[in-house]
């Protein structure tokens, strides 16, 4: 029973991860399709404004759900310590939920970078339009997390080891990298090249730390025998 609260919080985070990603997709794609999609030329100005308003609602939902999901990561750890409720199920599920909450939204954001602003185009998306400055760090983060997660699942016992400080910084930067473009896109926020550049710097910093901690994990002698609590 003691493990129920932290495990439920972890499950909530895992369930919310694809919901957040879907809200991000809707929040950006609906107004973009109305303005630049194949049917854009047939839409009235009111229809475009309506699409933008709907997109804003999805962005607000994505922001709120993401903050709540991120807080569950804090609260499930607090609950586990308060109730001394450590469990193998929680040790396995927690990193999967963390990586899903980061990876799924980042993949959506990378895909969105391929949207075309050409009103004469017959398609909204083109692989050639993908912003490599976004796609490369996103793929690095996701690939590293997939590799580490698979190794954790095949671990013999799943026992935890002390968390590396670099891993904490990595997780913080990854959460900011997901949250920043959502909040920047909200209607009351100022947008511009400076904020976008700051976000890219944070994204690349998160990717570098992600790869670095992954290399440390793979090459450390202790990591071959036991799985760190957070990597």
Secondary structure, 3 states (H helix, E strand, C coil): CCCHHHHHHHHHHHHHHHHHHHHHHHHHHHHHHHHHCCCHHHCCHHHHHHHHHHHHHHHHHHHHHHHHHHHHHHHHHHHHHHCCCCCHHHHHHHHHHHHHHHHHHHHHHHHHCCECCCCCCCCCECHHHCCHHHHHHHHHHHHHHHHHHHHHHCCCCCCCCCCCHHHHHHHHHHHHHHHHHHHHCCCCCCCCHHHHHHHHHHHHHHHHHHHHHHHHHHHCCHHHCCCCCCC
